[in-house]
């Protein structure tokens, strides 16, 4: 939702879809300096999962 819209406005399905699509296009950066322990653990788990997925794809 844009900043100009009222907070108590109930979004339609179309508005929700547009909002979701636009949020997926945003670039998210990871800052190691501001990351806490949970962020680093999540990053490690994500990299391990990516490696497992690549191995599965290569073995097929």
C-alpha positions as CSV (number, residue, x, y, z in Angstrom):
1,X,0.0,0.0,0.0
2,X,1.3,3.4,-0.8
3,X,1.9,5.9,1.9
4,X,-1.0,8.1,0.8
5,X,-3.7,5.5,1.2
6,X,-5.6,5.2,4.5
7,X,-4.4,2.4,6.8
8,X,-7.9,1.2,7.4
9,X,-8.6,0.6,3.7
10,X,-9.3,-3.0,2.9
11,X,-7.4,-4.0,-0.2
12,X,-9.1,-5.9,-3.0
13,X,-7.6,-9.1,-4.4
14,X,-6.3,-7.1,-7.4
15,X,-4.7,-4.5,-5.2
16,X,-3.1,-7.3,-3.1
17,X,-1.8,-9.0,-6.2
18,X,-0.3,-5.7,-7.5
19,X,1.3,-5.0,-4.1
20,X,2.8,-8.4,-3.9
21,X,4.1,-8.3,-7.5
22,X,5.8,-4.9,-6.8
23,X,7.3,-6.0,-3.5
24,X,8.9,-9.1,-5.3
25,X,10.7,-6.7,-7.6
26,X,12.5,-4.8,-4.8
27,X,16.1,-5.5,-4.4
28,X,17.0,-6.7,-0.9
29,X,20.5,-6.3,0.3
30,X,22.2,-8.2,3.1
31,X,24.4,-6.2,5.4
32,X,26.9,-8.3,7.4
33,X,27.5,-5.4,9.8
34,X,23.8,-5.1,10.8
35,X,23.1,-8.9,10.8
36,X,22.5,-10.6,14.1
37,X,23.2,-14.2,14.9
38,X,19.8,-15.4,13.6
39,X,20.4,-13.7,10.3
40,X,23.7,-15.3,9.8
41,X,22.3,-18.7,10.8
42,X,19.5,-18.3,8.3
43,X,22.0,-17.3,5.5
44,X,24.1,-20.4,6.2
45,X,21.0,-22.7,6.2
46,X,19.9,-21.1,2.9
47,X,23.2,-21.7,1.3
48,X,23.2,-25.3,2.4
49,X,19.7,-25.8,1.0
50,X,20.8,-24.2,-2.3
51,X,23.7,-26.7,-2.4
52,X,21.4,-29.6,-1.8
53,X,19.0,-28.5,-4.5
54,X,21.8,-28.1,-7.0
55,X,23.0,-31.6,-6.3
56,X,19.5,-33.0,-6.8
57,X,19.2,-31.2,-10.1
58,X,22.6,-32.4,-11.3
59,X,21.9,-36.0,-10.4
60,X,18.7,-36.1,-12.5
